[in-house]
């Protein structure tokens, strides 16, 4: 297959006849001007920085970050066209260092012979490793190439900092239902590139259902329209796409969910924060979204246990056991019954009283262990199983708590010498920790000087 590198925008539009029915509908319906571009008003709308720069002829390197089917490739082509620049396209999945060098040579030739700038569009730039990205960095810096990258992954993690500093990042969002309906109508009415010659009939309900089926992905929605058009039935002398046919085409499609990618971590973050924020509805929604996207329920079970430990803690110790029981239930029952057990745990944790007191105490204790090093165990806390150890005062002065009034040795110190008095665990006034806090306060009332919280001056 011939490479796209070295193909200008105008040449590309002429390369394949507009009425070529062999090309997918989504490809045939690509906008030819910025005014035809649908969605992404936050990036390309009137008065927005990118639109203003293009209108002034100020072409700059950029990265388009967004979900699939949101117009990244199309926008890159339109930017090159608007800037009257040569357009070269490479895919990071297939291209290598040799392809980049060929593109650089072509760009130099175009500049020397035609006096035109060159836009190098690298699709799925996150697939390039550091050394590959370093390869074309000097040519972006010296102006040989204007770089446009497209990625579905967070550029902060996938694009080298040197390239990020030379390219502005624009975030593209999932298309709205209204955006996709507009695209579908245009495809149905366009007689040259779309389905206009077929004179198809589809009512608003079916069209909106088709737009919902696209799930924010314009390419996906147009692909489903093309299939639905082939299934259209004759009614009153006109080919009609019914709601039933649309549902048949759209059924089985999962919502977008990139395992291990940006969407994955965004959604697990939303689930955890919904539980922490005591919102059972939000928590249940994100739990189901992740299951619907194909997330491994075992992973969710582990994260649910973590939520119980980190955010509910001793405010309701039953939460941890319930989370573990839900995990075990899933192990025994599988899907879908086991998933319902996990849902029970999610909702319970969401409505349970919250405390991160032990979580914070644990981290503070770890910080002191790291800061103060290997402090000796005080002699009175050491066991003395031998005569020699007793002669060395191991265990001397130790007060057996069970022999003390109330089972509490008032004023006894259990921290090592050299470590300031500390109070790591501070129960919150929620759930069971209300009673825990009250009990500790009663016991400590006669201890004398109060230990310092971590962070206070020693």
N, C-alpha and C positions, 0 to 999 in steps of 0.2 A: 504494500500500500504506500503511495507516495506521501512524503512528509508535507505538513502544512507550513513548515517554516519557509519564509520568503514569499508567502502569499499575502498580497495587500488586501485591505478591506474591500475595495472596489472590485478587485479581481475575484475575490471569494464569492461575492454576490453574483458574479457572472459565471462562476465555475460550473454551477449546476442549474438547469432550467428551473424557474420558479414553480412551474406546474408539474414537476417531476413527482408523480404519485408514489414512487418507490421510497422516497424519504419520509421519515416519521412526521406526523402532523406537527409535533412540537418544534421540529427543526425548520419545517417550511414556514411556520408562523413567527419565526424570530422577528422582532421589531427591526425596522430599517432605519429609524431615526429615534432620537431621544424622546421626541414628543409622543411616539408610539409605545414607549416603554411603560409597562404597567407596574405599579407598586414602588416601594423604596423611596417614598417621598422624603424621608429623613436624610437621604443621601443625594438624590438627584433632583429634588423638587426645586421650584423657583426660589432663588435667593440662597440656596444651600451652598456651602463652600465648593464642593466638587463641580456643581453646575456653573457657578460663577467663574471658576478657574477655566473651565472648558470654553465658556462663552468669550473669555478674554484670550484664549489660545495659550493658556499657561498649563502645559502638559507636565505632569509630575508622576514619579513612581508611586505605586499604591498597592495595597493588599485588600482584596474583597473577601470578607469573612462572613459566612452565613450557611444555613442549611442547604441541602440539595434542592435544585429546582427553583431557586429564588432569583435567577437572572444574572449570575456572576459572569458567565462566559459571554452572554449577549451584551452586557454592559461594557465589558472590556472591548468588544468589537466596536461598539458605538463610540466609545471614547477615542479609539484610534481613528475611526472615520471622521469624527468631529474635529480632531486635531490634524487631519490630512496627513496621517503618519502611516508608514508601512506596518502591516500587522503580521506578526509571526506567532504561531501557536504551537506550544509543546505540552505534552502531558508528562508529569513527573513519574507516572507509572511506567512509561515506555522509554522516555528520553534518558540519555546519559551525557557524560562530559563532551563526547564528540559532537552530539547534536547542538550543544550550547556553543561550541567553537564554530560550528558551521553557521549558526545563527549570527554570531558576532561577525564573521567574514561577510555574510550577506548584508548585515547592517552597514558595515563600512563601505561596501560597494554601492548600496542605495544612497548613502550620504554623499559619496564622491560623484556618482553619475547623475543622481536626480535631485540632490540637495534636500532630501526628505529625512525626517526623523523616523526611528523604528521603535515600535512597541513590541516587546517580547512578552507574550502572555503565557504564563506557566500555570497550567491547571493542576490542582492538587499539590501545591507547592510543599505541603507538609510531608509528602512522600520523599522529598529530597533530603539526604543526610547533610551534615554540616559541611563536609568537603565539597559536595556537589553545589551547595548554595554559595560556598566561597568562590567557586569557579567563575561565576558571572558577576560577582560583586564589583571587581575593578571596572567592568564595562558599564555598570550602572553609575559608578562614581564619576567616570570621565565623560559620561553623556553619550557613549556609543549606543546604549540601549536605554529605553524607558521601560522599567519593569512593572508589570501588573501580575500579581499572583492571586490565585483563587484557592481558598481552603475552607473546609468544613470544620477544621480544628482550631483551637485557640492559638493564634500566632505567637503569643507570649511564650508558649512552650515548644512550638514546632518550627519557628523561624529564628535564625540566628540574630543576635542583637545588632550586629553590624548592618544587616539588611533592614531590620526593623527601624533603625535610626534614619535610614535613607528613604523609607517608604511610609506614606500615611495609611493607616488602617481605617477602612470603612466597614461598618457592620451592617449586613443585609439581614432583614427579618423575614420570617415565614410570611408568605402572601396571605392576605385576608380572604375570607370567602367572597367579599365584594370584588377584590382584585381578580380572583380566579373566574368568577362569573363574567367579568368584563372580557377576559381572555377567551373564554369559551364562546361567548356571543360573537366575538370578532372572527373566531375560527369557523363558526357556523355560517356566517354571512359572507365571508371573503370568497369570491368565485375563482380567484386566481391561484391563491396558495392554500386556501382552506377547503371547507366542505360546502361552500355556497352553491355550487352547481347541482348538488344533490337535493337541494330544497327540503332539508330535513325539518321536521316539526318536533319540538320538545317544550313541555310546559315549564313554568317557573319552578315548581316544586321539584321536578326531576333535575333541572339545571342546578339548583341550589344543592341538591343531594350529591350531584356529581362534583360540585365545588368542594363540599365537605369531604368527599372521598379523596380528594387531592391532598388533604391534610397539609396545606400550606405550600405544596410543591406544584408549581405550574406545569412543569414537564409531565409529571405524573397524571395530573388532571386531563391534560390534552391527550395523553396516551389512552386514558380510559374513555374519553369522548370518541376517539377513533374506533375503539373496539365496540362501543355502544352503537355507533353509526352503522357498523357492519351487521349488528343484530336488529336494526330497526325493522319494524313490521309495517305492512301496508294498511292504512286506515283512511277510509274515505278518499282514496286515490292519492294519498300522500304518505311517504315514508315517515314513520313516527317512532321516536325514542321514548319508551315508557318509563315510569318510575320503577317498575319491577325489573326492567332490563338494566337500569342504572344501578339498582341495588345488587343485582347479580354480578355486574362488572366490578363494583366497588367492594364486594364482600371479601373477607379474609385478609384485607390489607392491614398491616400493623401500623401503629403510629410510629413516628421516627424515634429511634433509640439506638444510639451508637455505643455498643458495649465497649467500655474502656475509654470512650471518648468524652468530649466536652458535655454532650447532652446527658450521658450517664452520670457524671459527677454533679451536674446541675440538679438532676432529679433526685438523687439520693440526698443531696444537701437540702432540697425543698422538703423531702419527707422527714428528715431528722429535725429540721427547724419547725415544721408544723407540729410534731410531737412535743418538742420543747416549748412551743408557744401555746400549748393546750388547745389546739384546734383539731378535733377528731375528724372533721369533714375534709380539711386540707390534707391531713395525714393519710386518710383512706384513699383520697383521690390520687395522690402521688404513688402510694403503694400499688394501686391498681394500674396506673399508667406504666409503672416499671414492669409489672407482670405482663401487661399487654404488649409491651415492646420486646419481650423475650428475656428479661432479666432472670438469672438463675435464682429460684426461691431460696436455695441454701445460702446464697450471699445475703439476701434480704433478712433471713432468719438470724444470721450472725450480727447484722447491723441492728436489728431490733433488740437483741440482747445487749449490745453496746449502749443503745439508748437508755435501756432500763438501768444500767450500771452508772452511766455518766450523768443522766439528767433527772432520774427519779430517785435513785439511791436509797437512803434510809428513810426518806419521807414516806415511802411505801415499799418495804422490802419484798412484798408479794409480787411486785412487778417483774423482778428478775426471775423468780421462779416460774411465773406465768409465761414469760418469754421463752424460757428454756423448755417448758412443757409444750408450747406451741411448736417449737423447733422439732422436738421429739415426735409430736403428732404428725407433722409433715413428713418426717422420715418414715413413719409407719403407713400413712394413708396416701401420700403422694398428692397429685393434682386430680380434681379441684378441691376435695374436702380438706386436705392439709393446708391449702392456701387460705381457706376460711379460718382455720385455727390461727394462722399468722395475722389475719385481719383482726381477729379478736384481740390479739396481743397489741397490735398497733393502736386500736381504739382505746383499750384499757390504759396504755401508757400515756396516750394523749390527754386523757381526763384525770389521770392520777396527779396527786400533789407533787411538785417538783423540788428537787434539791441537788445541787452539785457540790455540797459541802465536803463530802468525802473525796470527790474528784479533785477539788482545789487543795484539800489537806494533803492528799497523796503527792501532788505536784510540788507543794511547798516543802514537804519532807524530803523529796528527792533532791530538790535544789540545795537543801542544807547538807545532805549526805555528800553531794558533789563539792560543795564549798568548803566544808570543814574536814573532809578526808576521813581517815580511819581513827576515830576517837575510841579510846579504851572504854570497855564496859565498867561502870563503877563497881568497886569491890563488893559492896553490899548486895549487888544484884547477881553476883556470880555464884554458881554452885560450888560446894566444897566436899566432894566425895572422898578425898584423901586427907590424911593427917597433915601432910605438908601444906596442902591448900588451906587448911584451917589455920595453920601457923602463920600463913601469909595473909590472914584476915579475909579470905574469900568468904563471902556471905555474912560477915560480921555486921551486926546492926540492922540486918534485914527484918522488916516488920511484916509478919504473915497477915495479909489483909483479912482473912476469914476470922482471925482472932480479935480484930478491931471492932469497935462499935459500928454497927451498920455495914460491916464488911468493907470498910473503907479506911485506909491508913492516912489520916489527915496530915498534910504537909510533906508526905514522902515524895522524893524526887526520883524519877525514872530515866531522865535524860542524862547523857554522859557529861563529864566535866569538860569545860571548854566550849560547850554549846550553850548559848544564851537560853533563858527560859522561853519556851515557845508554847503557843496555843494554835495548833494547825486546824484542828477540827472545831468548826463553829456551826452548830446546828441552826438550820433556818426555822422560821416560825410557820412551818407548813407540815401537815401530815403527822406521821409518827415522830418526826424530829422535834415537834413542839414538846412532847413528853420527855424525849431524850435530853433536850436542852434544859428543861425544868429540873430533871433529876441530877444532871451534872452541876447545875447551879447550886442546888441544895448541898451536894457533897463537897463542893469546892468552897462553900461559904466560909469555912473555918481554916482554909489553907494559908491564909495570910496574904502576902504580896501576890498580885495576879500576874501570871505569865504574860509575856509580850506576844502580840501577834507577829507573824513573820513580816518583816519590812519595817517595823518600828525600830527606833534607835536603840542599840544595845547599851 
